[in-house]
């Protein structure tokens, strides 16, 4: 899955607006909101996975 630039920006804004207490446990690590945004912006493997999960969620909502 390849996210468009707009989808990536939307996911980052969505993460910026979620409560800072939300964390993601994934691939043996725990990521804060800031960590998730950083990983997405750096285009790391974890960032790509987080982006894919978020985009899939948003696309699913759009279908409803």
Rosetta blueprint (number, residue, H / E / L):
1 X L
2 X L
3 X L
4 X L
5 X H
6 X H
7 X H
8 X H
9 X H
10 X H
11 X H
12 X H
13 X H
14 X H
15 X H
16 X H
17 X L
18 X L
19 X L
20 X L
21 X L
22 X L
23 X E
24 X E
25 X E
26 X E
27 X L
28 X L
29 X E
30 X E
31 X E
32 X E
33 X H
34 X H
35 X H
36 X H
37 X H
38 X H
39 X H
40 X H
41 X H
42 X H
43 X L
44 X L
45 X H
46 X H
47 X H
48 X H
49 X H
50 X H
51 X H
52 X H
53 X H
54 X H
55 X H
56 X H
57 X H
58 X H
59 X H
60 X H
61 X H
62 X H
63 X H
64 X L
